[in-house]
């Protein structure tokens, strides 16, 4: 699990800056925030970041990794 520290809008995605890197055991593109599943993408140019397909606000929430 990670805490979401910051959020940046990027077209149909929300880029989430996390308190640490996603686990290396995570082999899915699904994350769970407040019990809701979201498709995600790794953001290779930003350390400790992922992007989710959403326009919601997630700052301060906890992110869980499905199948991690």
C-alpha distance (Angstrom), angle and dihedral (degrees) to the residues before:
residue distance angle dihedral
X1 . . .
X2 3.77 . .
X3 3.77 134.8 .
X4 3.81 115.4 -126.7
X5 3.81 108.6 -126.0
X6 3.82 103.1 174.5
X7 3.78 139.5 4.1
X8 3.80 131.3 -150.3
X9 3.83 123.7 -168.5
X10 3.80 116.1 -128.8
X11 3.83 116.5 172.1
X12 3.84 107.3 -73.4
X13 3.83 92.1 -9.2
X14 3.78 136.1 79.6
X15 3.81 110.5 -145.3
X16 3.79 107.5 -144.8
X17 3.80 121.1 -155.8
X18 3.80 108.1 -151.4
X19 3.80 134.4 -158.4
X20 3.85 89.8 -117.5
X21 3.79 141.0 1.2
X22 3.82 121.9 -74.1
X23 3.82 112.2 -95.0
X24 3.80 115.9 -90.0
X25 3.82 88.9 -130.9
X26 3.82 91.2 63.8
X27 3.80 107.3 110.5
X28 3.79 101.3 165.6
X29 3.78 133.8 78.1
X30 3.81 92.8 -136.0
X31 3.80 124.6 101.9
X32 3.79 128.6 179.8
X33 3.80 122.7 -138.6
X34 3.82 119.3 176.5
X35 3.81 89.9 -13.9
X36 3.82 93.9 -55.0
X37 3.83 121.4 115.1
X38 3.80 119.6 -133.2
X39 3.81 132.8 -174.7
X40 3.78 109.9 -118.5
X41 3.79 142.5 -168.5
X42 3.79 130.7 -156.2
X43 3.82 113.2 -112.9
X44 3.78 101.4 -142.7
X45 3.82 96.5 -173.7
X46 3.80 94.4 55.2
X47 3.79 121.7 60.1
X48 3.81 115.6 -131.6
X49 3.80 93.8 12.1
X50 3.80 139.8 120.1
X51 3.80 132.6 175.3
X52 3.80 125.6 -132.4
X53 3.80 128.3 -165.1
X54 3.79 98.9 -111.7
X55 3.80 144.0 96.6
X56 3.82 93.5 -146.8
X57 3.81 125.2 114.1
X58 3.82 114.8 -109.2
X59 3.83 105.6 167.8
X60 3.81 111.8 137.0
X61 3.80 94.4 16.3
X62 3.80 128.0 116.1
X63 3.78 121.3 -112.1
X64 3.81 122.5 -151.9
X65 3.79 126.5 -163.7
X66 3.80 118.5 -130.9
X67 3.83 111.7 -133.1
X68 3.82 94.1 5.8
